[in-house]
Amino acid sequence: MSNYSKTTNFGAKNSLVAGTADKKLDGSEFEVEFDAIQTAVATKADLISPAFTGTATAQSLTISGTTTLAGTLAGTFTIDGGTF
């Protein structure tokens, strides 16, 4: 999972004097920018039915409704004030 970080400061290019070589947008700048956006979007979990691999960690987790847990559970769990 990666966060998106802007690689080209397009706003700074706007403030340059017309005709300045750096004011022009190069296709490679777009390529790098859009590749970074594509990677960040493709590696984030979806809001609906996310699929995680490895270890998912939450500081605080609230589950409501009917919940089904499958597999092996380890550790101590507190549900509605009771521990099992």
HUCORDA-V606729 format. One line per field, one symbol per residue. ss: DSSP state (a for helix, b for strand, c for the rest). burial: 1 if it has 16 or more other ideal C-beta (glycine too) atoms within 10 Angstrom, else 0. A space follows every 50 residues. Layout:
BEGIN
ss->???
burial->???
END
This chain:
BEGIN
ss->cccccccccaaaaaccccccaaacccaaaaaaaaaaaaaaaacccccccc cccccccccccccccccccccccccccbbccbbc
burial->00000000000000000000000000000000100100000000000000 0000000000000000000000000000000000
END
